[in-house]
């Protein structure tokens, strides 16, 4: 039923019967799923379905009303956000969330906060610039001067500076040109091939399912549907709900 | 001409005292979006810590520059602790609540410190011991200046450069700027934002403590309500410069110090306070983001 059973490995991330309220609003109501090591899982759903709420709760920015989140065999849903990052679970927030008042390099340096200013820092920086050469040319520039695509690349590069084993990506394609979106999804796959497990939130269902192994579909705070990405791409329900609109 | 020059120095030294206080307002606003009205009382506490330290070690027996430095360091450390305690016990429990709760609490802490001060230190003004008396008049470029005013301005500039270094040259400063941009995103980087906020309060309070000692050098009369007016002026300076902006706070404060000095110089000293608040009204009417402030979207 869940991915652990499906893949035969212990799940890396487990969300158990999760409920989250915003004041009187039940944003998420009893959602359970698991992500196995090495997977790319995408979380689909319309606006307000609860996708971002789930990511923010996993990261510790929001508290659960009910249920638990486990990561690498540890319960993380009661830990403060900055401790969760130390467990190598890192989020690229919605709307890129880079520090527009800091330079590109300062953003990357803060990404490495949990790693400390080790010797690897320069090496990590070089790796980031290798992955996104355009950031290297703009390293001294204020992040606010970057284009939308460059900002998204910076947000991903910054997350990689923390040596994540698990990456949460919140709508990385939002507001970007189709060509840039393609690059971003390519990068997501590359990162995954290097051994980083990924939970991806997207509205862009078609493209997300093409890179993901599995998909979860949320509807008003509950899990409506889940399955292999290929099966979802072929499912009538998904086509009608998401792909038909495109 | 000589008068003019001396007025400029006086204005700059008054302005630099405002600046040291204004920096605390603007830094705390930067990380918490809170006007910390208790900040003017931290400045008052700095003056009293300096007063009691000087008395205890009888530093006015043989005044020296070392005495001044010693007293400043003690006052800065004491105020850092006070700032930490205020944030930890008054503001942090309200972190999730609406901003107005913290604002009312700030006013409460301010009153609490004013009247605890009256209870503890007595309401009568005290004369600040002369812990440092530079000899005679100094001449700068052929012009005579009052050395104390000059030294106050120089020390303030050194402290401001130190702050500039912390904010733009260290990891802590980078974290402070990150928290000021978005606390949630900073947490996602693994930055312990509560610690960064504590550090911000401590640094801002230490600067106010230094201002409390420096003001004792040039206006040697202190009392528990002494923080009210300079605190408001420094707040005006921070708003005029663009609240949340460190450079703006310094510019606003120097501008205010100079204008006040010249209003007095022209024999209109009764307009001194009106000038500061008139400036505030003008800025709020015509450039609400302040001189250096960017017109950022309001974050709620």
Interface residues (C-beta under 8 A of the other chain):
Chain A: X59 X60 X61 X80 X81 X82 X83 X85 X86 X90 X91 X93 X97 X98 X99 X100 X101 X102 X106 X109 X110 X111 X113 X114 X117 X158 X162
Chain B: X171 X174 X175 X177 X178 X180 X181 X182 X184 X185 X186 X187 X188 X189 X190 X191 X192 X193
